[in-house]
Amino acid sequence: MLFGAESNLDLAQALFDLGGVLFGEFDLGPTAGRSPVYINPRVLISEPSVLRRIAQLIYHEIQADQARRRPRLASFRAVAGVPMGGLHLATAFALVSDTPLIYIRPDTQEPVIEGRIIPGQTVLVIDDLMTGGTSLLRTAKTLEDAGLVVRDFIVLIDREQGGVERLREHGYHVLPILRLRTMLTYYYESGQLDSARYRTIMAYLEQTGRRPAALPPEEE
């Protein structure tokens, strides 16, 4: 079975098993540049059971946060997915949690929001992968221009390349379910990623991110 108990490392393993983690050399644009690792969370839609468990994992993370004395996430009445990668996750979450869903149509010249829009309503925004946070900011602006309120984002995977810091500067809070360094360390420690490649990727993240990476010792 690809996905056992709802844990973050189960998610990392499921993504790896489905071919959503590739190593090599990839041009990811101006934010990430030439990257030695490529993450494709969209492969998760090919396994409905995995997608369902991810939605449950997000739901449990939110419940745990709301049980805190000082929750990090604001209460919300609707959920929206960042087009297009976040839409399937937001849809799965809406079904698991019975939360109203809205979404932005990316195929129109002017942004069109589908679903019931209630001005002043707080919307939780979900995305599958965050690098610099540009698509999240664009989604927030579209929703806010329609009279909705955005305070928090949940991202399935944070590439740890400045997105959290950038969104914080704009007044938003981000809750990542998985961080790329955590995933890579898990792959390395479980023997699925060799030391040389692990060091290369961690050095790349250190150069393009905001905090230092812990590297393993050189192999003899």
N, C-alpha and C positions, 0 to 999 in steps of 0.2 A: 504494500500500500504506500502510495507516495506521501501521504500526509497523515500523521498519527494524531497525538494530542495537540490541542491548539497552543503551540509554542512558536516563538519567533524563529528558532533554529529549524523547526520542522518546515517552516515556510521557505527558509533559505535552501534547504535540501530539496524541497519540491521544485523550486525554480531551477535548481541545478539539474535535476533529473529530467525536466521537461526541455532542456536545452536553452534556457533563458539566460544563462551566464556563459559568455564566450571570452576567450583570452586570445590576444593577438595584437593588432594595431588597427585602430578605428578612428575615423575622422568624425568627431561629434559636434563640430561647429565651434563658434568663437568662445563659448563658455567653458567647455570641457577640453577643446583642442584635440590633439592626437592622443587618444586614450589606449592603454594596454588592456582594458577590460570594457566589455559591452554588456549592459543589462537590458533584457527585453521582458518586462513583466507581462506583456500581452499574450505570451504563450499560455498563461494561466487559464485563459478562457477556454482552452481546449480540454480542460479537465473540470467539469461542473462540480464534482465533489470537492476539489481543491478550492475553487472559487467560493463555494459555500462556506468552507471552513475559514477562509480568509475573512469573509464578512463577519463570521462569528467571532474571530479573533479581534477585529476592529471593534465590534460591539462590546466585547468583554473589556477591552482596553478603556473604552469610554465609561462603562459602568464602574470600573475600578477607580477611574479618575473622579467621577462624580461622587464616589463614596469618601473621597478625601476630605479632610477638614477644610482645606482650601483648594478646591478644584482648579486645575489649570485651564480647562475648557469651559467656555461659557455655555449656558443652556441654549438649545437651538430647536427650531420647529420644522426645519426642512433640511434636506441634504442635496448637494449639487456635485456633479463630477466635472473635472477639468476635461474639455474635449481634446482628443477623443480617449486618451488612455485612462482617465479617471472615471469615465462614464459607466463602464461595466462593473467597476468596484462600487460606485455609488448606488447603482441599481441593485446589486447583490445585498449591500448593506440595508437599503430601503426595505427589501423583502424580509430580511432577517429581523429588523428592528421595528417594522411597521411605521417607518418615517416617510412623510411625503417627499417625493423626488421632483426636482426641476432640473432642466438641462439647457445648455446653450447650443444652438444649432450652428456648427462651423461652416456650413455650406451656403451661407447667405452673405450678401455684401455688407449689410448692417446686422449686428448681433441680434438674434431672436431667441428669447427665452421661452421654452415650452414648459407647460405646467401651470399650476395656480400660483399667481404672484400676489402676496399680501404685503403691501408697503409696511416697513418697520419690522418685518419678521426676520429673525436671525437664521442664517443659513450656514451649515457646516460644509466646507468644501473638501472633497477627497480627490487625490491624484495618485497615480501608480508609481511615478518616479520624479524626483526633484533633483535638479542640478543647480542652476542659478536662481530659480524661483520666478522667472519671467512669465511663464504661462499661468502660474498661480496668481500673480499680480494682475495680469490681464483679465482673468476670470473674475477676480474680486471687483475690479472696476466695472465690468459689465453688469454684475449683479447689483452693485451699489448704485449705479446710474439708473437702475430700474426701481430704486427705493428700498432695496433689501439691505440687510446688515450682515457684514462678514467680519468675524473676529478670529476664527480659528481654521486651521487646515490640518488634515490628516494625510500624510503621504506614506505609501506602502514602503518605499525604499528611498532613503536620502543618500545621494552620492557624496555628500559632505564636501561640497565645493562652493560654499558660501550662501546657499539658499536660505538656511535658517537665519543667518545674520542679516541678510538683505531684507527678508520679510519682517524681522523684528524692527528694523529701522523704519519700516512703514507702519508699525503699530500692530502687526499680526503675530499670532502664536502658531507654531508648527509642532505637531506631534508625529514624529516618525515611528513607524512600526519596526522597521529594520534600518540599520545604518550599514553602509557599504564596508566600512572597516570591520565591523562585527561579522559580516558574511564572509569576508576574505579570510579572517583569522580562523573562523570555523572550518572553512574549506582546507586551509593549511594544516590545522591541527588534526583533522580527520583524514589526512593523506590524499585529498582530492586536488591539491594545489601544491606544486613543488616550491621549495624555499627560494630559489632564484627568481621565479616569476612573482612570488609573493612580495619579495623585497622590491622588485621593479614597480609593481602596482602601488605599494605603500609609499614609495618615494615619489611617485607621480601625484598621489593624493596629498602628500605633504607639500608639494610645490604648488598645487592648484587649490588646496583647501585652506582652512583657517586654524588648524591645530596640528601639532606634531603627531607622527605615527610611530608606534613601537615596532621595530624591525627584529626579526629573528636573527640568531647568530649565523655567521657565514658557515656553510657546510665545508667540511674538510675535503 
